[in-house]
Amino acid sequence: MTPAEYLDRHEPSLVALLQKLIRVSTVNPPGENYSLITAMLTAELRRLDLAVRRLPVPPRQQKEHLPVHPRYNVLGWWDAGAKKTVHFNAHYDVVPVSGKWRHGDAFTPAVERGWVYGRGSADMKGAIASILFALRALRETGAKPRCNVEVSFTADEETDSRLGAGWLVKNAPLRADYAVVGEGGEAGHVCCGHNGVVWIEVHVHGRAAHGSTPEKGVNALEKMSALVVALEDYKRLLAKRTFRAPDGRMMRPTINVGGVFSAGPGGKINTVPAAASFTIDRRVLAVESHAAAERELTGFVRKAAARIPDCRITVKKVSENFSCYHEPKHPFFTAAQASVARVRSKTAGFMVASGFNDMHFFAHHLKIPTLGYGPGGLDFHAVDERARVSDLVDSAKIYADLLTTFNG
């Protein structure tokens, strides 16, 4: 029996494993049930005869999370006696739930018409299930990988990955020569890069006054509004910059203004607001400099404020996630492309993801060829998130095919 045949026969077991993972609510923030899910994943890897380490992040590095929500990462190793090692990574945390779901509870997964519904089914516990079943298919059929296999299941991708993949690449004894992150690319496209992001918060400082004498105050909301309008010029500037991705898609940097906005303390309908704040999400193209993007954005905001009478601001960087890009000419990329084409019986191509994921940690810190591919799904971060069963199986087949055909 081939690994692909094994996976076709054991599709119900793959679905059952995904449902088991979804039932553990690993909502982040705050990062609940991390201990339980990593214990489960450690046990799954041990059942596959991998050498496994469950790595707690040291308390001094996670003070804000202790004692209720400690952070853990899982690292597995299959020594195939090869010279090179392929690393598979997926994060186990999920975003919070809102809205009314088709099947009631987002953490009571349901299967309907070939789809698995539940929070994390698409982002990205589906990839975890596919990785585990690819390895199970190899073990059960006696198919030996041509590279050693390293696997990590990591925390906190839905926030900043600092104690997840970011911590792992700096602190764990990784032996990877190549990496596959289980998201970013799907269906007929292998991801060879992704956009990054810079998040800043702009605080506008006004002066309070009685609502009957607004001329005695400085209305922070009005100043903020003028500043937001001025940012339209920055949007037009960004729209002129382009990057043609390998699939021919033209990508442009963007900003999203006011994902979070608020008035300051002391707000009242008959008080001139003394403070206002808003955020800016600046998407950084895979080929842009993050440092330059940040400097340009903050410089534009400050200059725009200076042109608005009595507009005093403070700009604070919230966080950033770096972009990455690798020309898909390396043999690792072409091998993955060939595996996708074989399994899906269609020509496969390359793409760059508009969102960010954990690929950049492996690409930048380890400086190894890194690609993204997984089962994907629909309604990421939304009501009725779901993954297609056939894509879960195909992704497992693709991982198994890559491991049995690529030798580095």
VOGU-3710 file (C-alpha; in Angstrom, 3 decimals, decimal comma):
1> mtpaeyldrh> 0,000/0,000/0,000  1,296/3,459/-0,854  1,060/6,404/1,567  -1,560/7,985/-0,715  -3,680/4,825/-0,645  -3,353/4,674/3,138  -4,553/8,261/3,439  -7,572/7,622/1,203  -8,553/4,607/3,325  -8,076/6,438/6,624
11> epslvallqk> -9,799/9,710/5,752  -12,322/9,277/8,637  -9,462/8,953/11,119  -7,839/12,144/9,839  -11,158/13,971/10,258  -11,583/12,531/13,747  -8,132/13,770/14,751  -8,931/17,271/13,519  -12,197/17,233/15,460  -10,297/16,163/18,577
21> lirvstvnpp> -7,931/19,124/18,175  -10,751/21,594/17,557  -12,517/20,539/20,766  -9,591/21,950/22,746  -10,291/25,689/22,845  -6,887/27,304/22,412  -8,162/30,863/22,071  -5,443/33,510/21,941  -5,581/35,931/23,554  -5,323/34,904/26,340
31> genyslitam> -3,780/31,556/25,339  -6,009/29,038/27,047  -5,480/25,267/27,242  -1,959/25,428/25,839  -0,815/22,824/28,342  -3,566/20,408/27,304  -3,124/20,790/23,527  0,666/20,463/23,656  0,382/17,359/25,831  -1,955/15,884/23,202
41> ltaelrrldl> 0,366/16,793/20,331  3,366/15,385/22,171  1,494/12,114/22,622  0,515/12,024/18,925  4,126/12,446/17,808  5,338/9,795/20,247  2,797/7,357/18,833  4,528/7,918/15,504  7,886/6,981/17,070  9,337/10,469/16,862
51> avrrlpvppr> 11,695/11,746/19,525  9,671/14,545/21,118  10,374/17,463/23,430  7,659/19,615/24,969  9,409/22,923/25,533  8,032/25,290/28,191  8,982/28,910/27,658  10,977/29,986/30,749  8,914/31,962/33,285  11,130/35,037/33,039
61> qqkehlpvhp> 10,194/35,313/29,340  6,438/35,002/29,832  5,705/36,905/33,025  2,509/38,439/31,667  1,041/34,984/30,991  1,816/33,194/34,252  0,477/31,389/36,188  -2,803/30,892/34,311  -1,678/30,772/30,667  1,869/29,361/30,373
71> rynvlgwwda> 3,410/28,980/26,914  4,680/25,721/25,396  6,075/24,608/22,054  6,424/21,029/20,793  9,392/19,743/18,804  9,610/16,301/17,198  12,427/14,510/15,347  12,505/11,547/12,958  16,044/10,447/12,166  15,897/8,886/8,714
81> gakktvhfna> 19,680/8,676/8,466  19,731/11,388/5,817  22,100/14,323/5,369  19,369/16,959/5,165  16,310/17,756/7,295  12,870/19,109/6,349  11,032/20,964/9,104  7,214/21,128/9,262  5,612/23,863/11,364  2,056/24,748/12,361
91> hydvvpvsgk> 0,592/26,882/15,131  -2,089/25,524/17,436  -3,638/28,735/18,805  -6,875/30,152/17,393  -8,643/33,512/17,413  -11,642/34,283/19,669  -15,158/33,351/18,585  -18,116/35,611/17,917  -21,442/35,394/16,099  -23,912/32,569/15,627
101> wrhgdaftpa> -22,418/29,426/14,112  -24,209/27,099/11,731  -23,718/24,091/14,002  -24,027/25,843/17,336  -20,705/25,720/19,167  -17,470/26,632/17,362  -15,607/24,111/19,520  -17,982/21,221/18,851  -16,859/20,424/15,301  -19,341/19,139/12,754
111> vergwvygrg> -18,879/17,516/9,356  -21,280/18,493/6,596  -21,049/17,859/2,861  -17,322/17,275/2,891  -16,406/20,160/5,207  -15,217/20,190/8,820  -16,707/23,171/10,684  -15,067/24,601/13,800  -12,717/27,274/15,070  -9,206/26,384/13,933
121> sadmkgaias> -10,307/23,954/11,221  -8,751/26,176/8,543  -6,373/28,255/10,667  -4,580/26,018/11,331  -5,363/22,809/13,153  -6,264/21,316/9,786  -2,591/21,577/8,812  -1,577/19,930/12,094  -3,868/16,982/11,327  -2,489/16,727/7,769
131> ilfalralre> 1,130/16,779/8,983  0,463/14,093/11,583  -1,360/11,870/9,114  1,338/12,257/6,472  3,823/10,920/9,004  1,415/8,174/10,057  0,997/7,119/6,424  4,776/6,830/6,034  5,119/4,789/9,221  2,219/2,452/8,478
141> tgakprcnve> 3,260/1,743/4,896  6,992/1,470/5,582  7,798/4,328/3,220  11,020/5,930/4,399  11,513/9,668/4,009  14,552/10,726/2,020  15,236/13,562/4,455  15,131/13,614/8,229  11,891/15,067/9,533  11,611/17,779/12,152
151> vsftadeetd> 8,176/18,950/13,332  7,148/21,900/15,494  3,753/22,897/16,837  3,988/26,422/18,176  2,120/29,017/20,209  0,912/32,563/19,729  0,892/33,035/15,961  -2,433/34,828/16,338  -0,749/37,525/18,409  2,932/38,072/17,620
161> srlgagwlvk> 4,620/34,603/17,658  7,215/35,992/20,082  6,832/33,006/22,410  5,986/30,605/19,600  7,923/30,250/16,362  9,967/33,335/17,248  11,088/31,741/20,504  11,654/28,360/18,857  14,099/29,513/16,178  16,190/31,355/18,768
171> naplradyav> 16,175/28,808/21,583  15,436/25,289/20,369  18,081/22,917/18,954  16,712/22,968/15,420  18,438/20,975/12,685  16,356/22,159/9,736  17,770/22,696/6,250  14,346/23,434/4,711  10,995/24,398/6,194  7,325/23,966/5,330
181> vgeggeaghv> 4,844/26,150/7,205  1,363/24,671/6,867  -0,385/27,819/5,638  0,052/30,617/3,128  -0,295/28,435/0,047  -3,084/26,011/-0,756  -4,849/24,248/-3,630  -2,602/24,657/-6,691  -0,301/27,334/-5,284  2,835/27,001/-3,186
191> ccghngvvwi> 3,609/30,086/-1,097  7,150/31,421/-1,530  6,712/34,588/0,530  4,279/36,814/2,352  3,643/40,434/3,182  4,625/41,841/6,543  2,982/44,447/8,714  3,871/47,417/10,888  1,286/48,475/13,467  1,399/51,932/15,004
201> evhvhgraah> -0,906/53,817/17,348  -1,403/57,570/17,030  -2,467/59,546/20,112  -3,918/63,011/19,493  -3,684/65,455/22,399  -6,362/68,115/22,724  -7,596/70,301/25,570  -10,843/69,749/27,432  -13,482/72,455/27,763  -17,195/72,755/28,478
211> gstpekgvna> -19,400/71,811/25,546  -21,060/75,250/25,673  -17,701/76,959/25,068  -15,862/74,693/22,600  -13,667/77,582/21,478  -11,843/77,347/24,815  -10,691/73,811/24,122  -8,880/71,848/21,437  -11,081/69,077/20,101  -8,908/65,968/19,790
221> lekmsalvva> -11,555/64,160/17,738  -11,630/66,939/15,144  -7,840/66,946/14,913  -7,806/63,169/14,583  -10,406/63,358/11,823  -8,329/65,871/9,892  -5,287/63,653/10,270  -7,166/60,617/8,994  -8,296/62,593/5,948  -4,684/63,637/5,307
231> ledykrllak> -3,711/59,956/5,187  -5,622/59,606/1,918  -2,583/61,197/0,265  -0,415/58,465/1,753  -2,748/55,793/0,383  -2,358/57,275/-3,090  1,421/57,292/-2,684  1,448/53,607/-1,740  -0,853/52,675/-4,617  1,884/53,673/-7,076
241> rtfrapdgrm> 4,263/50,987/-5,759  3,923/47,531/-7,178  5,409/44,077/-6,901  4,536/41,384/-9,425  4,240/38,060/-7,633  5,237/34,812/-9,377  1,592/34,102/-10,236  1,399/37,415/-12,103  -0,674/39,159/-9,446  0,225/42,815/-8,935
251> mrptinvggv> 0,631/43,553/-5,222  0,652/46,978/-3,566  1,352/48,140/-0,011  -1,721/49,303/1,901  -2,797/50,952/5,130  -5,878/50,264/7,207  -6,765/53,180/9,473  -8,580/52,847/12,757  -8,823/49,152/13,393  -8,753/50,346/16,994
261> fsagpggkin> -9,825/53,887/17,849  -11,002/55,536/21,046  -11,503/58,718/23,021  -9,477/59,410/26,105  -10,685/59,288/29,696  -13,201/61,867/30,874  -15,302/61,700/27,742  -18,786/63,155/28,056  -21,273/64,440/25,525  -20,951/68,012/26,791
271> tvpaaasfti> -17,138/67,975/27,097  -14,640/68,871/24,392  -12,585/65,660/24,007  -9,053/66,098/25,295  -7,683/62,921/23,725  -8,276/60,572/20,834  -6,315/57,696/19,353  -6,353/55,429/16,326  -4,234/52,684/14,819  -2,647/52,202/11,420
281> drrvlavesh> -1,982/48,789/9,884  0,726/49,211/7,242  1,126/46,144/5,048  4,727/45,781/3,886  5,390/44,110/0,555  7,569/41,016/0,526  10,325/42,998/-1,207  10,102/46,197/0,878  12,364/47,245/3,738  10,494/47,143/7,048
291> aaaereltgf> 12,654/49,819/8,597  12,100/52,147/5,643  8,342/51,480/5,653  8,106/52,343/9,346  10,180/55,516/8,987  8,137/56,687/6,032  4,802/56,041/7,724  5,637/57,740/11,013  7,302/60,608/9,165  4,219/61,178/7,013
301> vrkaaaripd> 1,919/61,160/10,048  4,064/63,661/11,926  4,370/66,014/8,948  0,626/65,815/8,299  -0,094/66,668/11,942  2,276/69,620/11,789  0,179/71,105/8,986  -3,012/70,930/11,078  -3,366/73,848/13,559  -3,072/72,782/17,227
311> critvkkvse> -2,684/69,103/16,307  -0,254/67,553/18,783  0,391/63,847/18,503  2,399/60,992/19,947  3,197/58,019/17,712  3,831/54,622/19,282  4,849/51,434/17,523  2,620/48,550/18,603  4,369/45,643/16,879  5,482/44,262/13,537
321> nfscyhepkh> 5,660/40,988/11,673  8,308/40,774/9,006  7,708/39,938/5,379  9,741/37,379/3,482  10,290/36,272/-0,092  12,374/33,597/-1,778  12,633/33,277/-5,541  11,054/29,857/-6,182  13,977/28,510/-8,176  15,606/26,443/-5,441
331> pfftaaqasv> 15,181/22,654/-5,861  13,131/22,540/-2,632  10,494/24,812/-4,174  10,393/22,940/-7,464  10,121/19,638/-5,578  7,122/20,949/-3,615  5,585/22,263/-6,828  5,976/18,817/-8,394  4,412/17,112/-5,353  1,388/19,408/-5,498
341> arvrsktagf> 1,000/18,767/-9,232  1,258/14,985/-8,804  -1,277/14,771/-6,013  -3,769/17,231/-7,444  -3,237/16,190/-11,091  -3,017/19,838/-12,115  -0,247/22,277/-12,898  0,945/24,012/-9,745  2,378/27,502/-9,398  3,794/29,904/-6,823
351> mvasgfndmh> 2,232/32,833/-5,007  2,921/35,422/-2,322  0,452/35,686/0,563  -1,008/39,098/1,368  -1,246/38,199/5,076  1,683/37,233/7,261  2,482/33,934/8,931  5,441/32,235/10,622  7,424/31,572/7,433  9,645/34,585/8,003
361> ffahhlkipt> 11,077/33,209/11,254  12,571/30,223/9,454  13,539/32,221/6,368  15,182/35,107/8,268  16,530/33,608/11,483  17,561/30,203/10,165  18,179/31,513/6,638  16,801/28,361/5,016  14,486/27,894/2,012  10,977/28,147/3,460
371> lgygpggldf> 7,625/27,641/1,778  4,017/27,665/2,851  1,439/25,035/1,950  -1,566/23,556/3,701  -5,213/22,552/3,406  -6,533/26,075/3,950  -10,288/26,529/4,062  -12,960/29,195/4,208  -13,954/31,954/6,641  -10,665/32,210/8,511
381> havderarvs> -11,199/34,183/11,753  -14,923/34,349/10,988  -18,194/32,607/11,721  -18,439/29,072/10,271  -14,723/28,622/9,680  -14,269/25,324/7,854  -11,808/23,089/6,018  -12,581/20,805/3,095  -11,942/17,143/3,883  -10,488/16,442/0,433
391> dlvdsakiya> -7,971/19,276/0,908  -6,934/17,875/4,291  -6,241/14,508/2,662  -4,508/16,054/-0,353  -2,226/18,127/1,881  -1,221/15,015/3,805  -0,501/13,262/0,494  1,586/16,225/-0,682  3,641/16,276/2,524  4,217/12,512/2,247
401> dllttfng> 5,103/12,786/-1,443  7,591/15,575/-0,785  9,284/13,569/1,967  9,634/10,486/-0,231  10,871/12,280/-3,359  13,070/15,171/-2,173  16,496/14,368/-0,750  18,033/17,806/-0,503
//
